[in-house]
Amino acid sequence: MFSLGCDPLPVEVIDAVELETPFIAGRITNAGHAWGYLVAGEPRPGQQEDRVYFRLASADGLRWRSGARATPADLVVGRRVTVWITGPVLESYPAQVAARAVVLEP
């Protein structure tokens, strides 16, 4: 599923991407908001959130699908991303979360 080529990934990021179900996958529809980046997509099984603001818990968890490092500058409106989270979900609408890992699609 996720290539581990390029830079080594932190163990917690590898665990999130390989072992856990992502919280949401979709397109960034707003970038640079005070709450982070807004992703609109399909809710995952057992989830109701179809729109989520995420903030990066650590830049180490930001990668391209190939495994190469990505930067916050790569998080632009229209970019397709998959987000794994850490910590609580702030139950606003859209929900707000801390991203443990974010995989960007080219």
FENMO-V476587 format. One record per pair of residues at least 6 apart in sequence whose ideal C-beta (glycine too) atoms are under 6 Angstrom apart, sorted by the first residue. I is the first residue (numbers start at 1). J is the second residue. D is the distance in Angstrom with one decimal. If there is no record, write none. Layout:
I	J	D
I	J	D
This chain:
2	17	4.8
3	66	5.4
3	67	4.2
4	67	5.3
5	67	4.6
6	67	4.9
6	68	4.5
7	69	5.4
10	60	5.0
13	61	4.7
13	101	4.8
16	84	4.1
16	100	4.9
16	101	4.3
17	101	5.4
20	84	5.7
21	44	5.9
22	82	4.7
22	84	5.3
23	83	5.4
23	85	4.5
24	39	5.6
24	41	5.2
24	52	5.1
24	83	5.2
25	41	5.2
25	82	4.3
26	39	4.7
26	40	5.1
26	41	1.9
27	78	6.0
27	80	5.4
28	37	5.4
28	39	5.8
28	77	5.5
28	79	4.9
29	38	5.1
29	40	4.8
30	38	3.8
31	37	5.3
31	75	5.7
31	76	5.9
31	77	5.5
35	53	4.1
35	96	5.6
36	53	4.7
36	54	5.1
36	55	3.9
37	54	5.7
37	75	5.3
38	53	5.3
39	52	5.3
40	51	5.0
43	49	5.7
43	50	5.2
49	95	4.6
51	94	3.8
52	94	5.5
52	95	5.0
52	97	5.9
53	94	5.4
53	96	4.7
54	83	5.4
54	97	5.2
54	99	4.3
55	98	5.6
56	99	5.4
57	86	5.4
57	98	4.5
57	99	5.9
57	100	5.6
61	100	5.6
61	101	4.1
62	70	4.6
62	102	5.2
63	70	5.6
63	103	5.7
64	70	5.2
64	104	5.2
65	103	5.7
65	105	5.7
70	104	5.1
74	104	5.8
79	104	6.0
80	105	4.0
81	102	5.5
81	104	5.5
82	103	4.7
83	99	5.2
83	102	5.4
84	100	4.9
84	101	4.3
85	97	4.4
85	100	5.7
86	98	5.3
86	100	3.9
87	98	4.9
89	95	5.2
89	97	5.5
90	96	3.9
